[in-house]
Amino acid sequence: MMHENKIKHSEVEYTGEKCDGCGKDLKIVQITFADGEVKENESGCICDRIKFVNDQQKKIKADAFAKASIMHGDYKEKTFDNYQANSDEQVQATKKMRYYANHFDEMLSESNCLLVQGTFGTGKTHLAAAVRNQLRAQDYQVLFISLPDYVDKLKQGFKDLNQVHPIFKFAKEADLLILDDVGANRMSEWEVSELFRLVDARRNKCTIYTTNLTSEQFRSSQALYRVFSRMMEKAKAIVIDGDDYRMKGVK
């Protein structure tokens, strides 16, 4: 609510400190109202206002990437802490992917990628979702989508509008693209071509791929191996073996 009393006068007091951003003097504005009430406000400098605007823009962009993501089930709730590591490889995978999330600014500067390989149910998608959820909370532009869902979006774009679906632009421009289930389904020549186009567009950008395919299975197809070779240019492989923890207790 706006103060109803008229301002009697205002005074400026310099704090003796300078802004870390621009080096200008920081000051306090003291306002005295006609009724004798006194209020003080730190005026800061233009850097504060610029930071506020930039933070708001960052949040708006991050929200758009979150809206474009497709996360099935309860994957928006997955964290590193609620992942059940039942093998040494799962423990090591958790440490490596947590480190990736905790040091994402470093990963961004070096364009580091991850290829997470493993059999069904070992938690690849859980850990990838944990990375996404942590970075989403920090307003990074993260797109999380499975390759089958990505391909479906592209097909929808060509069918409905006869043009490339906006999902390609999101996937291309994300701070981090998490492409889940690479090779989960038998891929047509067109789908392999579109995957290569996306991987090529992500060169020198951070990407996490999860896949059930082994390196040998990628090599069994010349077209897929071309994609695999491009995926691995700046990627570290994390292999997760272990029991299917989604089937724990099921006989």
HELIX and SHEET records of a PDB file:
HELIX    1   1 ILE A   46  ALA A   68  1                                  23    
HELIX    2   2 TYR A   75  GLU A   77  5                                   3    
HELIX    3   3 ASP A   88  ASN A  102  1                                  15    
HELIX    4   4 PHE A  104  GLU A  110  1                                   7    
HELIX    5   5 LYS A  124  ARG A  136  1                                  13    
HELIX    6   6 LEU A  147  ASP A  160  1                                  14    
HELIX    7   7 ILE A  167  GLU A  173  1                                   7    
HELIX    8   8 GLU A  189  ALA A  201  1                                  13    
HELIX    9   9 SER A  215  ARG A  219  1                                   5    
HELIX   10  10 GLN A  222  MET A  231  1                                  10    
HELIX   11  11 TYR A  245  MET A  247  5                                   3    
SHEET    1   A 3 ILE A   7  LYS A  18  0                                        
SHEET    2   A 3 ASP A  25  PHE A  33 -1                                        
SHEET    3   A 3 VAL A  38  GLU A  42 -1                                        
SHEET    1   B 5 VAL A 142  SER A 146  0                                        
SHEET    2   B 5 LEU A 176  VAL A 182  1                                        
SHEET    3   B 5 CYS A 206  THR A 211  1                                        
SHEET    4   B 5 CYS A 113  GLY A 118  1                                        
SHEET    5   B 5 ALA A 235  ILE A 240  1                                        
END                                                                             
